Amino acid sequence: MAGEGRGAAAGSAADRRAAAGSAAAPTAPPSRRRRARGSTGAEARPWLGAALCLPLLAFLAVCFVVPLAGLVPQSLTATPGVLGRALPAPGAAAGAAAGLTLDNYARALAPGGELAAFRHSLVLSASVALLSLGLCLPPAWLLARHRFRGQGALRTVLALPLTFSGVIVGFLAVLVLGRLGLLPALLAALTGERWLAGSAYTLGGLVAAYVYFEVPRAVLTLEAAFRRLDPEVEEAAATLGAGPWARWRLVWLPLAWPALASTLAVTFAASMGSFGVALVLARRLTVVPLSIYTQYTGFLDSGLAAALCLLLAAVTLAANGLLRAAVRGREWVYG
């Protein structure tokens, strides 16, 4: 009995020493253990990822630096073109045309020059950005937050414009809203009047065609952002008594504001530089990309075309910067 008592006492002492030893050696936090297990060779060598990105970065740098190095001096050089509008004034020095001048920018921004094209492009791009955001917000939310039958088919339909070029979209707009389009013919059969005939060539027709072209960009940007929003935030607001509209207005809109601003930026920038749709539809008005094409190929005025290119890039970057500033440092999705 005494031996059994001494054995039990020794066992309890060993247990106490083991427990004390385990308490003296604290375990690493779970997050640290996960980082230790998840650290791979790629994470230990961040230069490897940077090296893999070098070919793409070099390609993008060449695509940006080389054209910019050619556009800037060309925009500051007088090129008369076939109309001779940039020729030096009578009595000017013979070498004046060879020097640097801001005449191309003055002509680009003159009221009787290309200023109307900039005004049309700004109105068109802003309208397209706002309409794309408003139309694509519900389907993007539906695709990101719910699972339903036919979801794949809906995503395919929304991504369909990606398979078309701008010229094809322009011809589709002519088939629907042209002078002999399907929609005017249908309205004539119903009302006796060919309503909307030829509207494809107006600013409204351009906006409709551009919106169709920008739908995939808007949906993909919004859906990817909505997937990152935490649904527990909405659940917490619901437990506090917030209704659906209050949750959407007070919870989701502030959280989704960076995605909304990014969608406005990407659709605005793409519309400002889009050329194929305008090439087919811009009959009654002109936009900046079409003016660039006309000045360079039609009038051989490369100086004015270069100035228009740089002004178009400056306006697009300025709009992007304003939207980025409106986000106030929160996560930016585009650019």
C-alpha positions as CSV (number, residue, x, y, z in Angstrom):
1,M,0.0,0.0,0.0
2,A,2.8,2.3,0.9
3,G,4.5,1.5,-2.5
4,E,1.3,2.3,-4.3
5,G,1.0,5.6,-2.5
6,R,4.6,6.6,-3.3
7,G,4.0,5.6,-7.0
8,A,0.8,7.7,-7.1
9,A,2.6,10.7,-5.5
10,A,5.5,10.3,-8.0
11,G,3.0,10.2,-10.9
12,S,1.2,13.3,-9.8
13,A,4.5,15.1,-9.4
14,A,5.5,14.2,-12.9
15,D,2.2,15.4,-14.2
16,R,2.7,18.7,-12.4
17,R,6.2,19.1,-13.9
18,A,4.8,18.4,-17.4
19,A,2.0,20.9,-17.0
20,A,4.5,23.5,-15.7
21,G,6.8,22.8,-18.6
22,S,4.0,23.2,-21.1
23,A,2.9,26.5,-19.5
24,A,6.5,27.8,-19.5
25,A,6.8,27.2,-23.2
26,P,4.0,29.2,-24.8
27,T,2.7,28.2,-28.2
28,A,3.0,30.5,-31.1
29,P,-0.2,32.4,-32.1
30,P,-2.3,30.7,-34.8
31,S,-1.6,33.5,-37.2
32,R,2.2,33.1,-36.7
33,R,1.9,29.4,-37.1
34,R,-0.1,29.8,-40.4
35,R,2.6,32.2,-41.7
36,A,5.3,29.8,-40.8
37,R,3.6,27.0,-42.5
38,G,2.6,29.1,-45.5
39,S,5.9,30.7,-46.2
40,T,7.2,29.3,-49.4
41,G,10.3,29.9,-51.5
42,A,8.4,32.4,-53.6
43,E,7.6,34.5,-50.5
44,A,11.1,34.2,-49.2
45,R,12.4,35.4,-52.6
46,P,10.2,38.4,-53.6
47,W,12.7,39.3,-56.3
48,L,11.5,36.3,-58.2
49,G,8.0,37.7,-58.7
50,A,9.5,41.1,-59.7
51,A,11.7,39.4,-62.2
52,L,8.8,37.5,-63.8
53,C,7.0,40.9,-64.2
54,L,9.9,42.6,-65.9
55,P,9.0,41.5,-69.5
56,L,5.5,42.9,-69.2
57,L,6.7,46.1,-67.5
58,A,9.3,46.6,-70.2
59,F,6.7,46.1,-72.9
60,L,4.3,48.6,-71.3
61,A,7.1,51.1,-70.8
62,V,8.1,50.9,-74.5
63,C,4.4,51.2,-75.6
64,F,4.1,54.3,-73.4
65,V,7.5,56.0,-73.6
66,V,8.2,55.6,-77.3
67,P,4.8,57.1,-78.5
68,L,5.0,59.9,-76.0
69,A,8.5,60.7,-77.1
70,G,7.2,61.1,-80.6
71,L,3.9,62.8,-79.8
72,V,5.3,65.6,-77.6
73,P,7.7,67.2,-80.1
74,Q,5.4,66.6,-83.0
75,S,2.6,68.4,-81.2
76,L,4.9,71.4,-80.8
77,T,5.8,71.5,-84.5
78,A,3.9,73.3,-87.2
79,T,2.7,70.9,-89.8
80,P,0.6,72.6,-92.5
81,G,-1.1,69.5,-93.9
82,V,-3.0,69.7,-97.1
83,L,-4.9,72.9,-96.1
84,G,-1.8,74.8,-95.1
85,R,-3.4,76.1,-91.9
86,A,-0.1,75.9,-89.9
87,L,2.0,77.8,-92.4
88,P,3.9,80.8,-91.0
89,A,2.3,84.2,-91.5
90,P,3.5,86.3,-94.3
91,G,6.6,88.2,-93.4
92,A,7.5,85.7,-90.6
93,A,11.0,84.3,-90.4
94,A,11.7,81.4,-92.8
95,G,12.7,79.1,-90.0
96,A,9.8,79.9,-87.7
97,A,7.9,76.8,-88.9
98,A,10.8,74.6,-87.8
99,G,10.8,75.9,-84.2
100,L,8.6,74.9,-81.3
101,T,5.1,76.4,-81.2
102,L,1.8,76.0,-79.3
103,D,-0.2,76.7,-82.4
104,N,-1.5,73.2,-82.6
105,Y,-2.9,73.4,-79.1
106,A,-4.4,76.8,-79.8
107,R,-6.2,75.4,-82.9
108,A,-7.3,72.3,-81.0
109,L,-9.0,74.4,-78.3
110,A,-10.3,77.3,-80.5
111,P,-14.1,77.7,-80.6
112,G,-14.1,77.2,-84.3
113,G,-11.7,74.3,-84.2
114,E,-11.9,71.0,-82.4
115,L,-13.4,72.3,-79.2
116,A,-16.8,71.0,-80.2
117,A,-15.3,67.5,-80.5
118,F,-14.0,67.7,-76.9
119,R,-17.4,68.9,-75.7
120,H,-19.2,66.0,-77.5
121,S,-16.7,63.5,-76.2
122,L,-17.1,64.7,-72.6
123,V,-20.9,64.7,-72.7
124,L,-20.9,61.3,-74.5
125,S,-18.4,59.6,-72.1
126,A,-20.0,61.0,-68.9
127,S,-23.5,59.9,-70.1
128,V,-22.1,56.4,-70.9
129,A,-20.4,56.1,-67.6
130,L,-23.4,57.0,-65.6
131,L,-25.8,54.9,-67.6
132,S,-23.5,51.9,-67.5
133,L,-23.2,52.2,-63.8
134,G,-27.0,52.4,-63.3
135,L,-27.8,49.6,-65.7
136,C,-25.1,47.2,-64.6
137,L,-25.4,47.6,-60.8
138,P,-28.4,45.3,-60.3
139,P,-27.1,42.3,-62.5
140,A,-23.6,42.7,-60.9
141,W,-25.1,42.5,-57.4
142,L,-27.3,39.6,-58.4
143,L,-24.3,37.6,-59.8
144,A,-22.1,38.4,-56.9
145,R,-24.5,37.7,-54.0
146,H,-26.9,35.0,-55.2
147,R,-26.9,31.6,-56.9
148,F,-29.8,30.9,-59.3
149,R,-30.6,28.8,-62.3
150,G,-29.5,30.4,-65.5
151,Q,-26.7,32.4,-63.9
152,G,-24.2,31.2,-66.5
153,A,-26.4,32.1,-69.3
154,L,-26.9,35.6,-67.9
155,R,-23.2,36.1,-67.5
156,T,-22.6,34.9,-71.1
157,V,-25.2,37.4,-72.4
158,L,-23.6,40.3,-70.4
159,A,-20.1,39.4,-71.7
160,L,-21.2,39.1,-75.3
161,P,-20.2,42.6,-76.3
162,L,-16.6,41.6,-75.5
163,T,-16.6,39.4,-78.6
164,F,-17.5,42.3,-80.9
165,S,-15.4,45.2,-82.2
166,G,-16.6,48.8,-82.1
167,V,-17.3,48.7,-85.8
168,I,-19.6,45.7,-85.4
169,V,-21.4,47.4,-82.6
170,G,-21.8,50.5,-84.7
171,F,-23.4,48.4,-87.6
172,L,-25.7,46.7,-85.0
173,A,-26.8,50.2,-83.9
174,V,-27.6,51.1,-87.5
175,L,-29.6,47.9,-88.0
176,V,-31.7,48.7,-84.9
177,L,-31.9,52.6,-85.0
178,G,-31.0,53.5,-88.5
179,R,-33.3,55.2,-91.0
180,L,-34.6,51.7,-92.0
181,G,-33.8,50.1,-88.7
182,L,-35.9,47.4,-87.0
183,L,-37.1,49.6,-84.1
184,P,-38.4,52.4,-86.4
185,A,-40.1,49.8,-88.6
186,L,-41.8,48.2,-85.5
187,L,-42.9,51.6,-84.2
188,A,-44.3,52.4,-87.7
189,A,-46.3,49.2,-87.7
190,L,-47.7,50.0,-84.3
191,T,-48.3,53.8,-84.5
192,G,-48.0,54.7,-88.2
193,E,-45.0,56.9,-87.5
194,R,-41.4,56.0,-88.0
195,W,-40.3,57.2,-84.6
196,L,-36.5,57.1,-83.8
197,A,-35.6,56.7,-87.5
198,G,-32.0,57.8,-88.0
199,S,-31.4,58.2,-84.3
200,A,-28.4,56.0,-84.5
201,Y,-26.5,58.9,-85.9
202,T,-27.4,61.3,-83.1
203,L,-25.8,61.8,-79.7
204,G,-28.5,59.5,-78.2
205,G,-27.7,56.8,-80.7
206,L,-24.0,57.0,-79.9
207,V,-24.7,56.8,-76.2
208,A,-26.8,53.7,-76.6
209,A,-24.1,52.0,-78.7
210,Y,-21.4,52.9,-76.3
211,V,-23.4,51.7,-73.3
212,Y,-23.8,48.3,-75.0
213,F,-20.0,48.2,-75.6
214,E,-19.2,49.1,-72.0
215,V,-21.6,46.7,-70.3
216,P,-19.0,43.9,-69.8
217,R,-16.5,46.2,-68.2
218,A,-19.0,47.6,-65.8
219,V,-20.4,44.2,-64.8
220,L,-17.0,42.6,-64.3
221,T,-15.7,45.5,-62.2
222,L,-18.7,45.7,-60.0
223,E,-19.2,41.9,-59.6
224,A,-15.5,41.4,-58.5
225,A,-15.9,44.2,-55.9
226,F,-19.2,43.0,-54.6
227,R,-17.8,39.6,-54.0
228,R,-15.3,41.0,-51.5
229,L,-17.9,42.7,-49.4
230,D,-18.6,41.0,-46.1
231,P,-22.2,39.8,-45.8
232,E,-21.9,39.8,-42.0
233,V,-22.1,43.6,-42.1
234,E,-25.5,43.4,-43.6
235,E,-26.6,40.8,-41.1
236,A,-25.4,43.0,-38.2
237,A,-27.3,46.0,-39.7
238,A,-30.4,43.8,-40.0
239,T,-30.2,42.7,-36.3
240,L,-30.1,46.4,-35.4
241,G,-33.4,47.0,-37.2
242,A,-32.3,48.4,-40.5
243,G,-34.6,47.6,-43.4
244,P,-33.4,46.6,-46.9
245,W,-33.4,50.1,-48.2
246,A,-31.6,51.4,-45.1
247,R,-29.0,48.6,-45.4
248,W,-28.4,49.4,-49.0
249,R,-28.1,53.1,-48.5
250,L,-26.2,53.2,-45.2
251,V,-24.1,50.1,-45.4
252,W,-23.5,48.8,-48.9
253,L,-23.2,52.1,-50.8
254,P,-20.4,53.5,-48.6
255,L,-18.6,50.2,-48.7
256,A,-19.1,49.9,-52.5
257,W,-18.2,53.5,-53.3
258,P,-14.6,52.7,-54.4
259,A,-16.0,50.1,-56.9
260,L,-18.6,52.5,-58.1
261,A,-16.0,55.2,-58.7
262,S,-13.7,52.7,-60.4
263,T,-16.5,51.7,-62.7
264,L,-17.2,55.3,-63.7
265,A,-13.5,55.7,-64.3
266,V,-13.0,52.7,-66.6
267,T,-16.2,53.3,-68.6
268,F,-15.4,57.0,-69.0
269,A,-11.8,56.3,-70.1
270,A,-12.9,53.6,-72.6
271,S,-15.6,55.8,-74.1
272,M,-13.2,58.8,-74.5
273,G,-10.8,56.7,-76.6
274,S,-13.3,54.5,-78.4
275,F,-13.1,54.9,-82.2
276,G,-14.9,52.0,-84.0
277,V,-18.4,53.0,-82.9
278,A,-17.8,56.6,-83.7
279,L,-16.4,55.8,-87.1
280,V,-19.7,54.2,-88.2
281,L,-22.2,56.4,-86.3
282,A,-20.7,59.9,-86.0
283,R,-22.4,61.6,-89.0
284,R,-24.0,64.6,-87.4
285,L,-21.4,65.3,-84.8
286,T,-17.7,64.5,-84.2
287,V,-15.7,63.2,-81.3
288,V,-12.0,63.6,-80.5
289,P,-10.9,60.1,-81.7
290,L,-12.6,60.6,-85.0
291,S,-11.0,64.1,-85.3
292,I,-7.6,62.6,-84.6
293,Y,-8.1,60.1,-87.4
294,T,-9.4,62.7,-89.8
295,Q,-6.6,65.2,-89.2
296,Y,-3.9,62.5,-89.5
297,T,-5.1,60.6,-92.5
298,G,-7.4,63.0,-94.3
299,F,-5.6,66.4,-93.8
300,L,-2.1,65.0,-93.1
301,D,-1.9,67.4,-90.2
302,S,0.2,65.3,-87.8
303,G,1.0,68.2,-85.5
304,L,-2.7,68.9,-84.7
305,A,-3.4,65.1,-84.5
306,A,-0.6,64.8,-81.9
307,A,-1.9,67.7,-79.9
308,L,-5.4,66.2,-79.9
309,C,-3.9,62.9,-78.7
310,L,-2.1,64.5,-75.8
311,L,-5.1,66.6,-74.8
312,L,-7.4,63.6,-74.9
313,A,-5.0,61.6,-72.7
314,A,-4.8,64.6,-70.3
315,V,-8.6,64.9,-70.0
316,T,-8.9,61.1,-69.4
317,L,-6.2,61.1,-66.7
318,A,-7.6,64.1,-65.0
319,A,-11.1,62.5,-64.8
320,N,-9.4,59.4,-63.4
321,G,-7.5,61.4,-60.8
322,L,-10.7,63.3,-59.7
323,L,-12.5,60.0,-59.2
324,R,-9.5,58.5,-57.3
325,A,-9.5,61.6,-55.1
326,A,-13.2,61.1,-54.4
327,V,-12.4,57.7,-53.0
328,R,-10.1,59.3,-50.4
329,G,-7.4,56.7,-50.1
330,R,-9.7,53.7,-49.9
331,E,-9.1,50.6,-52.0
332,W,-9.1,51.5,-55.7
333,V,-10.2,48.9,-58.2
334,Y,-9.1,50.4,-61.5
335,G,-6.0,52.3,-62.4
